[in-house]
Structures are given as structure tokens and as C-alpha cells.
């Protein structure tokens, strides 16, 4: 893929038919996902002899959040002759706090403003939502089940961020977990239980088929009352059963604190106190707190993380040719932030 250097490169760009419409890595690096006005800017500045003017750019967010997306920014800017200072991934930031600063020739990175902000905005949004859930769980594991709620091209980005910056204990997306240096986690879908036709039979099959290293966590809301199914499965697998998963649909009231309390009580009553309760299905921080207090042990969160609002990131030029400068409403010159460290 030829790098986009001139506006003429944009007009002459031909895209072959493709099955999936997401950008590949080469297209991102070549500049195909940037806003076209940054390419027009290159032509203007080149004509003016100032394309490679030394500048300092600062990035901040209008809202507070958890910083993430830096690794992709560094991969994009590597070997481009720039210096990058930033917060570490997973660090909290305040509104208007400088989270990243880039020093170098404008022509080396200016065209990538769209891409850099996209990396940071989306990833910081997912990290922020993940951290909110982790805090609500107060030490109990939170698993990211968000892949089905976003485009598959970005699902691994989201689930990796949920682990490395958001603090989640695991993720179900295979690629996302692997990129975070973890193994994907998840049980089986309702489809498996429906096809087999019986929850206990499914649990026995799961135990027989899956390796010993896999935890035995079984869905118990498919056919019968959740407390009844939990006991039936526990009696069948006994000490082998690690947990039961409650994923009761909204049509039946969802997973409620009262349901969790009843399942916990009945399991304990029959000597199955070792069996953990996994709650999932439309969870958010408030529901996680309530279900945790009721006795839930693990939380699977999908849409709350996946649908997180991206942090509204902005990049401003603050120094040009060694002179402080800024658009109206912003402060000229570097805004010192001792929390930044150099990465490139």
C-alpha cells in the first residue's frame, strides 16, 4: 500500500471490492483512514515550505477517564522521528489534563491526527467503562463479554483494553484475550443447552469433553427455575462444579439480587458452598454492586463496556518553530504535566 503524501494520491486511490469494510493495518499506516483535510494541509504547507516545521502537539480529553490506546499510537509513530510523552495505559486522567505530547516535524505526524485521536478516544472509553465495573465489583472478577456488541474488526482492541487498562480479569474474545497475554474465558451459549435438550446432560458432556484445566461453569437458566437447575447440576458434578451462571433474560426480570440470594442459599444448604455464582446479562456498575452484595462472585459484562462513550480527545499545536502558540480559547505553550513520561 502506497503512503498518501499528496491530495492527488487520494483522488487516484482505487479500492478493490472486499468482503469486510474495516481498514487493514497497511491502510491505517498509509493514511487511508485519516480525514482528507489533513492531506490537503500537507499540500498547502509543502508549497509554503513549512510542512516540516518543528512543532509540539498536546492531546487532552474534555472528560475524565482511564487512559488507553497508547500502544497503537506508538506503533503508528515509531521510526517517524518524533518524541512521544504520555500517561501510562491504565492511569486515570482529569478533564483537560494533557495525556499525550508529541514533539517533531509536523509533516511526520500531522496527517495522523485523526488516527491518533481515534486510537485514544475509543480505547480510553472502553477502559473507563471497564474500570467502573471493576471498582463496583470490589475485588471480585469482572469478565469482558463485549465482542458481540461491536464490529469484529475492533472487538479484540476493546477486549484487550478491558484487561490491560480497565482491570478486567478475563475476556471471551479469543484474539482480544491472546493480545492481552491471557487465555479467553467463557462457558457455553444457550444454543448448546437447547440443542442437547437438558442442562444436566449438557453439564456432564462439558465435564467429559473439556480439558481438566477448564473451569466447570454451567448455564442454569435455560429450561427450569435457576435455583432448581443449579442444584441438579451441582448434584451431578459435585466437587467438579466450579460455578453456575445466571443469565436470566429481561423478559423474566433479569438476574435480580433476590434470585442470587436464593441460589446461594440453596447451594449452601446442600453443601455446595464452593460453587460460585456468575452473573451476566445487561450488567452495569450499579447492578454489579447490588448483585455482589447479594452473593454473586463473578460478573460478565458486555454492552456496558462495548457501548462506552469514547473520551472526547483533542489535539492542539502549542509550539511552532520554538514559539508558544494556540488557537483562541486555549493556552499557548506547553502545559506541564509531571505525570507524563517519554515512550518514543
C-alpha positions in Angstrom: 0.0 0.0 0.0 1.5 3.4 -1.1 1.6 6.0 1.6 -0.7 9.0 1.0 1.6 12.0 0.6 -0.4 14.4 -1.6 -4.1 15.1 -2.3 -3.5 13.7 -5.7 -2.9 10.3 -4.0 -6.3 10.5 -2.5 -8.1 11.2 -5.8 -6.2 8.4 -7.6 -6.7 5.8 -4.8 -8.6 2.8 -6.1 -10.2 0.3 -3.7 -10.9 -3.2 -4.9 -14.1 -4.9 -3.8 -13.7 -6.5 -0.4 -15.8 -8.8 1.8 -15.2 -6.8 5.0 -15.2 -3.0 5.1 -12.7 -2.5 8.0 -9.3 -1.0 7.4 -6.3 -3.3 7.5 -3.1 -2.4 9.2 -1.4 -1.3 5.9 -4.2 1.1 5.1 -4.0 2.6 8.6 -0.3 3.1 8.3 -0.6 4.6 4.8 -3.0 7.2 6.0 -6.2 5.9 4.3 -8.2 6.3 7.5 -7.3 9.9 8.2 -9.6 12.9 7.4 -8.9 14.2 3.9 -8.3 17.8 5.1 -5.1 16.7 6.7 -3.8 15.6 3.3 -4.8 18.9 1.8 -2.9 20.6 4.6 0.2 18.8 3.5 0.0 20.2 0.0 -0.5 23.7 1.4 2.4 23.6 3.8 4.7 21.9 1.3 4.0 24.8 -1.1 4.7 27.2 1.7 7.9 25.4 2.7 6.7 24.8 6.2 5.5 21.2 6.1 8.3 20.0 8.4 8.2 22.9 10.8 9.1 21.7 14.3 6.0 21.6 16.5 4.8 20.4 19.8 1.2 19.0 19.9 -0.7 18.2 23.1 -3.7 15.9 23.5 -6.3 16.2 26.2 -9.8 15.0 26.9 -12.9 17.0 27.8 -13.9 14.4 30.3 -12.1 12.4 33.0 -11.4 8.8 32.3 -8.8 6.0 32.1 -6.1 6.4 29.6 -5.6 3.7 26.9 -4.7 3.2 23.3 -1.1 4.4 23.6 0.5 1.2 22.3 -1.2 1.6 18.9 -0.2 5.3 18.8 3.4 4.3 19.5 3.3 1.6 16.7 2.0 4.2 14.3 4.7 6.8 15.1 7.7 4.5 15.5 10.6 5.5 13.3 8.9 8.8 12.3 11.5 10.9 14.1 9.2 12.2 16.8 9.3 12.2 20.6 6.2 11.0 22.5 5.4 11.7 26.1 2.3 10.2 27.6 0.5 8.8 30.6 0.8 5.1 31.1 -2.1 2.9 29.9 -4.5 2.4 32.8 -3.8 5.7 34.5 -6.7 8.0 35.4 -6.8 11.5 33.9 -8.8 14.6 34.7 -10.7 16.8 32.3 -8.4 19.0 30.2 -5.3 17.2 31.5 -2.6 16.7 28.9 -2.5 12.9 28.4 0.0 12.8 25.4 2.5 15.2 23.9 4.3 14.8 20.6 7.4 16.7 19.5 8.7 16.7 16.0 8.3 17.9 12.4 4.6 18.5 11.6 4.9 16.6 8.3 6.0 13.4 10.2 2.8 13.0 12.2 0.2 15.8 11.5 -1.7 13.8 8.9 -2.3 11.1 11.5 -4.2 13.3 13.9 -7.5 11.5 13.1 -6.0 8.1 13.7 -4.2 9.0 16.9 -7.3 10.6 18.4 -9.3 7.6 17.3 -7.0 5.2 19.0 -7.0 7.1 22.2 -10.7 8.1 22.3 -12.2 4.6 21.7 -9.7 2.7 23.9 -9.9 5.2 26.8 -13.7 5.0 26.6 -13.7 1.2 26.9 -11.0 1.3 29.6 -13.1 3.8 31.6 -16.2 1.7 31.5 -14.3 -1.4 32.4 -12.7 0.3 35.4 -16.1 1.4 36.6 -17.3 -2.2 36.6 -14.1 -3.4 38.3 -14.5 -0.9 41.0 -18.1 -1.8 41.5 -17.2 -5.5 41.9 -14.8 -4.5 44.7 -12.2 -7.2 44.2 -14.4 -9.8 42.6 -13.6 -10.8 38.9 -15.2 -9.0 36.0 -15.0 -10.6 32.6 -15.5 -8.7 29.4 -18.1 -10.3 27.1 -18.5 -7.3 24.8 -17.3 -8.7 21.4 -20.8 -9.3 20.1 -21.7 -5.7 20.6 -19.1 -4.1 18.3 -17.7 -4.6 14.8 -15.5 -7.7 14.9 -12.6 -5.6 13.5 -12.4 -3.7 16.8 -13.6 -6.3 19.2 -10.1 -7.5 20.0 -9.0 -3.9 20.6 -11.8 -3.4 23.1 -11.3 -6.7 25.0 -7.5 -6.3 25.2 -8.0 -2.8 26.6 -10.6 -4.1 29.1 -7.9 -6.3 30.5 -4.7 -4.3 30.3 -6.1 -0.9 31.1 -9.6 -1.5 32.6 -8.6 -4.2 35.1 -10.9 -6.9 33.9 -9.9 -10.4 34.9 -10.6 -12.0 31.6 -12.3 -11.7 28.2 -14.2 -14.0 25.9 -13.0 -12.8 22.6 -10.2 -15.2 21.5 -7.9 -12.6 19.8 -8.6 -9.9 22.4 -7.5 -12.2 25.3 -4.5 -13.5 23.4 -3.3 -10.0 22.6 -3.5 -9.2 26.3 -1.4 -12.2 27.1 -4.3 -14.2 28.6 -6.4 -17.2 27.7 -10.0 -16.5 26.6 -12.7 -17.3 29.2 -16.3 -18.4 28.7 -18.6 -21.3 29.2 -21.1 -22.3 26.5 -24.0 -20.5 25.0 -27.7 -21.3 25.5 -27.6 -22.7 22.0 -25.6 -25.7 23.3 -28.1 -26.4 26.1 -31.1 -26.0 23.8 -29.6 -28.4 21.2 -28.7 -31.0 23.8 -32.1 -30.6 25.4 -31.2 -30.8 29.1 -29.0 -28.8 31.3 -27.6 -31.7 33.4 -26.8 -33.7 30.3 -25.0 -30.7 28.9 -23.1 -30.3 32.1 -21.9 -33.9 32.1 -20.9 -33.6 28.4 -19.0 -30.4 29.2 -17.2 -32.2 32.0 -16.4 -35.2 29.8 -15.2 -33.2 26.7 -13.3 -30.2 28.1 -9.8 -30.5 29.5 -9.3 -30.6 33.2 -7.8 -27.1 33.1 -11.1 -25.6 32.1 -13.4 -24.4 34.9 -16.7 -26.1 35.0 -19.2 -23.2 35.0 -22.7 -24.2 33.7 -25.6 -22.1 32.5 -28.6 -22.7 34.7 -31.4 -20.5 33.3 -32.4 -22.3 30.1 -35.2 -24.7 30.9 -36.1 -24.7 34.6 -36.0 -22.5 37.7 -32.5 -21.2 38.2 -32.2 -22.5 41.8 -33.6 -25.9 40.8 -31.2 -26.2 37.8 -28.3 -25.1 40.0 -28.9 -27.9 42.5 -29.4 -30.5 39.7 -26.1 -29.6 38.1 -24.3 -29.4 41.5 -25.6 -32.9 42.4 -24.4 -34.3 39.1 -20.9 -32.7 39.1 -20.4 -32.4 42.8 -16.9 -31.0 43.7 -16.1 -30.7 40.0 -18.6 -27.9 39.5 -16.8 -24.5 39.8 -19.8 -22.3 39.3 -23.3 -21.7 37.8 -24.0 -18.8 35.5 -27.2 -16.8 35.8 -28.1 -15.0 32.6 -31.9 -14.7 33.1 -33.4 -12.6 30.2 -35.1 -9.3 30.8 -38.4 -10.9 29.8 -38.3 -12.8 33.1 -36.9 -9.9 35.2 -33.2 -10.5 34.6 -30.7 -11.5 37.2 -32.0 -10.0 40.5 -30.5 -9.8 43.9 -33.3 -11.9 45.3 -32.5 -14.6 42.7 -28.8 -14.6 43.5 -29.6 -14.8 47.3 -31.9 -17.8 46.7 -29.5 -19.7 44.6 -26.7 -19.0 47.1 -28.8 -20.1 50.0 -30.0 -23.4 48.4 -26.5 -24.3 47.2 -25.1 -23.7 50.7 -27.9 -25.7 52.3 -26.9 -28.8 50.3 -23.2 -28.4 50.9 -22.2 -26.7 47.7 -20.7 -23.6 49.1 -17.7 -24.0 46.8 -19.9 -23.3 43.8 -19.5 -19.7 42.6 -22.3 -17.7 41.1 -21.6 -16.0 37.8 -24.0 -13.2 36.9 -24.3 -11.8 33.4 -26.9 -10.1 31.1 -27.1 -6.3 30.8 -24.9 -5.6 33.9 -23.7 -2.1 34.8 -21.8 -0.8 37.8 -24.9 -0.2 39.9 -26.3 -3.7 39.2 -22.9 -5.3 39.9 -22.8 -3.7 43.3 -26.3 -5.0 44.1 -25.6 -8.5 42.9 -22.3 -8.6 44.6 -23.9 -7.7 47.9 -26.5 -10.5 47.3 -23.7 -13.1 46.8 -22.6 -13.1 43.2 -19.0 -14.0 42.8 -18.1 -13.2 39.1 -19.6 -10.7 36.6 -19.7 -11.0 32.9 -20.2 -7.5 31.3 -20.8 -6.9 27.6 -22.8 -4.0 26.4 -21.8 -1.6 29.2 -18.2 -1.8 28.2 -18.8 -2.1 24.5 -21.2 0.8 24.3 -19.0 3.1 26.4 -18.8 6.7 25.3 -15.4 7.4 23.8 -13.4 10.1 25.6 -13.6 13.3 23.5 -9.9 13.7 22.6 -8.5 16.9 21.1 -5.0 17.6 19.6 -3.7 21.2 19.7 -0.5 22.6 18.3 1.1 24.5 21.2 4.5 25.3 19.9 5.7 26.1 16.3 9.3 26.8 15.5 10.0 27.2 19.2 7.4 29.9 19.7 4.3 29.3 22.0 1.1 29.5 20.1 -2.5 28.3 20.3 -6.0 28.8 18.8 -8.3 31.2 20.7 -9.6 29.8 23.9 -6.5 27.6 24.5 -3.3 28.5 26.4 -0.2 28.9 24.2 2.9 26.9 25.0 3.5 23.6 26.7 1.2 22.8 29.7 3.5 21.0 32.1 2.3 17.6 33.4 4.8 15.8 35.6 2.8 12.5 35.2 3.9 12.2 31.5 6.9 10.0 30.7 8.7 9.6 27.4 7.9 6.5 25.3 9.5 7.4 22.0 
